[in-house]
Amino acid sequence: MNQAIYVQADLALEADRARLVSEAVSAWGQLDVLVNNAGISKVIPHEDLASATAAVWHELHEVNVVAPFHLVALAESALREAAQCRRAGSVVNISSHAGIRPKGASIPYAVSKAALNHMTRLLALSLGPDIRVNAVAPGLVDTPLTAGWTGAQALWRERAPMHRAASPDDIAHAVAMLVGSDYLTGEVLLSDGGLNLT
Ligand SMILES: NC(=O)c1ccc[n+]([C@@H]2O[C@H](COP(=O)([O-])OP(=O)(O)OC[C@H]3O[C@@H](n4cnc5c(N)ncnc54)[C@H](OP(=O)(O)O)[C@@H]3O)[C@@H](O)[C@H]2O)c1
């Protein structure tokens, strides 16, 4: 069945998170997969500590860390029901290579993604076997977020074994692979075209 619905929600707001999950469940009568993809970034040179204000830390933490956790909590019972009727529910968090290596647009961003990676493993441990929890950690992806990131684009073209940034489809395929793999849980799949090898 090729159908989709759109629900507008500001994931910085708790009430919107709850509405998003309940509208998805009431539209489909079930919930099998939750992909926590929405995220925000801030470009701040790592050595510019003054610009990484408390407000920046709180804003990034709310959307990149608290919202994914809260969405899993809100979806937990529906995802467990999936396990009773079909197969384990599946959560995939979109983190970043910046959460694995000391890189990234800013320190608050990188730390938020490192937290998301750790949360992925902690939730996998707590929620199995009914719910599997994995993450994809992209390197550079061609999206509106990175449209002007010419330095990073050149780096990937020149140094990564794949000689290009990822397309959104590349990341979607990695997500589909994790969703389709019934025995994988607690994995953080680095999808950076091999840049980490250089
Ligand atoms: N692009 C990369 O190179 C790259 C690399 C590593 C990881 N990532 C991660 O991949 C994910 C997608 O990033 P992207 O590159 O597609 O970024 P993007 O082009 O900036 O898109 C971000 C998406 O998140 C949504 N979003 C942001 N804040 C939200 C909020 N408070 N409530 C609801 N939705 C919100 C945006 O919705 P609106 O458009 O409505 O604002 C947009 O759809 C993020 O988690 C990002 O950290 C990206």
The ligand as an SDF file (V2000), in Angstrom:
LIG
                    3D

 48 52  0  0  0  0  0  0  0  0999 V2000
   23.1510   16.7780    5.8620 N   0  0  0  0  0  0  0  0  0  0  0  0
   24.1950   16.2320    6.4760 C   0  0  0  0  0  0  0  0  0  0  0  0
   25.3560   16.3070    5.9950 O   0  0  0  0  0  0  0  0  0  0  0  0
   24.0050   15.4660    7.7590 C   0  0  0  0  0  0  0  0  0  0  0  0
   25.1050   14.7880    8.2720 C   0  0  0  0  0  0  0  0  0  0  0  0
   24.9660   14.0570    9.4410 C   0  0  0  0  0  0  0  0  0  0  0  0
   23.7430   13.9960   10.0770 C   0  0  0  0  0  0  0  0  0  0  0  0
   22.6780   14.6900    9.5710 N   0  0  0  0  0  0  0  0  0  0  0  0
   21.4100   14.5790   10.2900 C   0  0  0  0  0  0  0  0  0  0  0  0
   20.4040   14.1740    9.3810 O   0  0  0  0  0  0  0  0  0  0  0  0
   19.1380   14.6790    9.8210 C   0  0  0  0  0  0  0  0  0  0  0  0
   18.4800   15.4130    8.6640 C   0  0  0  0  0  0  0  0  0  0  0  0
   19.3000   16.5220    8.3460 O   0  0  0  0  0  0  0  0  0  0  0  0
   19.2190   17.3100    6.9670 P   0  0  0  0  0  0  0  0  0  0  0  0
   20.5750   17.3830    6.4150 O   0  0  0  0  0  0  0  0  0  0  0  0
   18.1060   16.7660    6.1230 O   0  0  0  0  0  0  0  0  0  0  0  0
   18.8740   18.7410    7.5560 O   0  0  0  0  0  0  0  0  0  0  0  0
   17.8890   19.8700    6.9970 P   0  0  0  0  0  0  0  0  0  0  0  0
   18.0150   19.9390    5.5200 O   0  0  0  0  0  0  0  0  0  0  0  0
   18.1890   21.0880    7.8100 O   0  0  0  0  0  0  0  0  0  0  0  0
   16.4910   19.2660    7.4080 O   0  0  0  0  0  0  0  0  0  0  0  0
   16.2020   19.0900    8.7760 C   0  0  0  0  0  0  0  0  0  0  0  0
   14.8110   18.5580    8.9080 C   0  0  0  0  0  0  0  0  0  0  0  0
   14.4950   18.4940   10.3060 O   0  0  0  0  0  0  0  0  0  0  0  0
   13.2810   19.1960   10.5060 C   0  0  0  0  0  0  0  0  0  0  0  0
   13.2600   19.8570   11.8130 N   0  0  0  0  0  0  0  0  0  0  0  0
   14.2100   20.6470   12.3690 C   0  0  0  0  0  0  0  0  0  0  0  0
   13.8070   21.0870   13.5670 N   0  0  0  0  0  0  0  0  0  0  0  0
   12.5610   20.5840   13.7630 C   0  0  0  0  0  0  0  0  0  0  0  0
   11.6070   20.6910   14.8040 C   0  0  0  0  0  0  0  0  0  0  0  0
   11.8310   21.4370   15.9030 N   0  0  0  0  0  0  0  0  0  0  0  0
   10.4240   20.0500   14.6600 N   0  0  0  0  0  0  0  0  0  0  0  0
   10.1750   19.3230   13.5540 C   0  0  0  0  0  0  0  0  0  0  0  0
   11.0340   19.1660   12.5420 N   0  0  0  0  0  0  0  0  0  0  0  0
   12.2140   19.8010   12.6500 C   0  0  0  0  0  0  0  0  0  0  0  0
   13.2190   20.2510    9.4000 C   0  0  0  0  0  0  0  0  0  0  0  0
   11.8830   20.6380    9.2060 O   0  0  0  0  0  0  0  0  0  0  0  0
   11.5680   22.0930    8.5570 P   0  0  0  0  0  0  0  0  0  0  0  0
   12.1520   22.0690    7.1870 O   0  0  0  0  0  0  0  0  0  0  0  0
   10.0920   22.1650    8.6030 O   0  0  0  0  0  0  0  0  0  0  0  0
   12.2640   23.0710    9.4490 O   0  0  0  0  0  0  0  0  0  0  0  0
   13.7830   19.4590    8.2250 C   0  0  0  0  0  0  0  0  0  0  0  0
   12.7890   18.6450    7.6390 O   0  0  0  0  0  0  0  0  0  0  0  0
   19.4350   15.5840   11.0270 C   0  0  0  0  0  0  0  0  0  0  0  0
   19.2060   14.8730   12.2150 O   0  0  0  0  0  0  0  0  0  0  0  0
   20.9200   15.8960   10.8670 C   0  0  0  0  0  0  0  0  0  0  0  0
   21.5510   16.2280   12.0750 O   0  0  0  0  0  0  0  0  0  0  0  0
   22.7790   15.4080    8.4190 C   0  0  0  0  0  0  0  0  0  0  0  0
  1  2  1  0
  2  3  2  0
  2  4  1  0
  4  5  1  0
  4 48  2  0
  5  6  2  0
  6  7  1  0
  7  8  2  0
  8  9  1  0
  8 48  1  0
  9 10  1  0
  9 46  1  0
 10 11  1  0
 11 12  1  0
 11 44  1  0
 12 13  1  0
 13 14  1  0
 14 15  2  0
 14 16  1  0
 14 17  1  0
 17 18  1  0
 18 19  2  0
 18 20  1  0
 18 21  1  0
 21 22  1  0
 22 23  1  0
 23 24  1  0
 23 42  1  0
 24 25  1  0
 25 26  1  0
 25 36  1  0
 26 27  1  0
 26 35  1  0
 27 28  2  0
 28 29  1  0
 29 30  1  0
 29 35  2  0
 30 31  1  0
 30 32  2  0
 32 33  1  0
 33 34  2  0
 34 35  1  0
 36 37  1  0
 36 42  1  0
 37 38  1  0
 38 39  2  0
 38 40  1  0
 38 41  1  0
 42 43  1  0
 44 45  1  0
 44 46  1  0
 46 47  1  0
M  CHG  2   8   1  16  -1
M  END
$$$$
